[in-house]
Amino acid sequence: MAISFNLNGSTVSVQSEADTPLLWVIRDEVGLTGTKFGCGAALCGACTVHLNGTPIRACQTPVSAVAGKKVSTVESLSADNSHPLQKAWIKHQVPQCGYCQSGQLMSAAALLSKNKNPSDADIDNAMSGNLCRCGTYNRIRAAIKDAAAELRRA
């Protein structure tokens, strides 16, 4: 059975089983590899994508749940690192191993889409559940604040 949804602004139709995790559809069937597999239990945040603008864990979301809806992955931010979050991530040298970063960026993007002047508590709340084994949380917070400032100036 074909399941169609909007992925990063384009309609895609996939032939996956209805209960196939969205993560594997995005990576294996569509071929976008920015979204990462971390724990498979929706605990680490590496697989975070947006569903109609809300961050979700793609490892635990069946593809049938996104039929007819809008899904955005880290690739949707920009291809040339021009998104304010990507620029701030680079400026603050946020990634060490980098594995969690696509999920971190997508959670941060969801926060900044609703709140362009987040407090530390707002950032901590929005980013909770996104684990960074390298412990770059202070750099993540600083990058989010810089990106928010750029968005406020725009």
SULUR-V894385 format. One record per residue. N is the residue number from 1. RES is the residue in three letters. NEAR is the number of other C-alpha atoms within 8 Angstrom. Layout:
n=N res=RES near=NEAR
n=N res=RES near=NEAR
This chain:
n=1 res=MET near=5
n=2 res=ALA near=7
n=3 res=ILE near=12
n=4 res=SER near=10
n=5 res=PHE near=13
n=6 res=ASN near=12
n=7 res=LEU near=11
n=8 res=ASN near=10
n=9 res=GLY near=7
n=10 res=SER near=6
n=11 res=THR near=8
n=12 res=VAL near=8
n=13 res=SER near=8
n=14 res=VAL near=10
n=15 res=GLN near=7
n=16 res=SER near=10
n=17 res=GLU near=7
n=18 res=ALA near=8
n=19 res=ASP near=7
n=20 res=THR near=11
n=21 res=PRO near=12
n=22 res=LEU near=12
n=23 res=LEU near=13
n=24 res=TRP near=10
n=25 res=VAL near=13
n=26 res=ILE near=12
n=27 res=ARG near=12
n=28 res=ASP near=8
n=29 res=GLU near=8
n=30 res=VAL near=8
n=31 res=GLY near=7
n=32 res=LEU near=9
n=33 res=THR near=7
n=34 res=GLY near=9
n=35 res=THR near=16
n=36 res=LYS near=12
n=37 res=PHE near=9
n=38 res=GLY near=9
n=39 res=CYS near=7
n=40 res=GLY near=8
n=41 res=ALA near=7
n=42 res=ALA near=11
n=43 res=LEU near=8
n=44 res=CYS near=11
n=45 res=GLY near=14
n=46 res=ALA near=16
n=47 res=CYS near=16
n=48 res=THR near=16
n=49 res=VAL near=16
n=50 res=HIS near=14
n=51 res=LEU near=12
n=52 res=ASN near=7
n=53 res=GLY near=9
n=54 res=THR near=7
n=55 res=PRO near=11
n=56 res=ILE near=9
n=57 res=ARG near=11
n=58 res=ALA near=13
n=59 res=CYS near=13
n=60 res=GLN near=10
n=61 res=THR near=11
n=62 res=PRO near=12
n=63 res=VAL near=15
n=64 res=SER near=9
n=65 res=ALA near=6
n=66 res=VAL near=11
n=67 res=ALA near=9
n=68 res=GLY near=7
n=69 res=LYS near=9
n=70 res=LYS near=14
n=71 res=VAL near=14
n=72 res=SER near=13
n=73 res=THR near=14
n=74 res=VAL near=12
n=75 res=GLU near=10
n=76 res=SER near=8
n=77 res=LEU near=9
n=78 res=SER near=8
n=79 res=ALA near=7
n=80 res=ASP near=4
n=81 res=ASN near=8
n=82 res=SER near=8
n=83 res=HIS near=8
n=84 res=PRO near=10
n=85 res=LEU near=12
n=86 res=GLN near=11
n=87 res=LYS near=11
n=88 res=ALA near=12
n=89 res=TRP near=12
n=90 res=ILE near=8
n=91 res=LYS near=8
n=92 res=HIS near=10
n=93 res=GLN near=8
n=94 res=VAL near=11
n=95 res=PRO near=8
n=96 res=GLN near=7
n=97 res=CYS near=5
n=98 res=GLY near=6
n=99 res=TYR near=7
n=100 res=CYS near=13
n=101 res=GLN near=9
n=102 res=SER near=14
n=103 res=GLY near=16
n=104 res=GLN near=13
n=105 res=LEU near=11
n=106 res=MET near=14
n=107 res=SER near=14
n=108 res=ALA near=13
n=109 res=ALA near=9
n=110 res=ALA near=12
n=111 res=LEU near=12
n=112 res=LEU near=11
n=113 res=SER near=7
n=114 res=LYS near=6
n=115 res=ASN near=7
n=116 res=LYS near=11
n=117 res=ASN near=9
n=118 res=PRO near=12
n=119 res=SER near=6
n=120 res=ASP near=7
n=121 res=ALA near=7
n=122 res=ASP near=8
n=123 res=ILE near=13
n=124 res=ASP near=8
n=125 res=ASN near=7
n=126 res=ALA near=9
n=127 res=MET near=10
n=128 res=SER near=7
n=129 res=GLY near=7
n=130 res=ASN near=13
n=131 res=LEU near=9
n=132 res=CYS near=8
n=133 res=ARG near=4
n=134 res=CYS near=6
n=135 res=GLY near=5
n=136 res=THR near=10
n=137 res=TYR near=7
n=138 res=ASN near=6
n=139 res=ARG near=10
n=140 res=ILE near=11
n=141 res=ARG near=10
n=142 res=ALA near=9
n=143 res=ALA near=14
n=144 res=ILE near=12
n=145 res=LYS near=10
n=146 res=ASP near=9
n=147 res=ALA near=12
n=148 res=ALA near=13
n=149 res=ALA near=10
n=150 res=GLU near=9
n=151 res=LEU near=9
n=152 res=ARG near=8
n=153 res=ARG near=5
n=154 res=ALA near=4
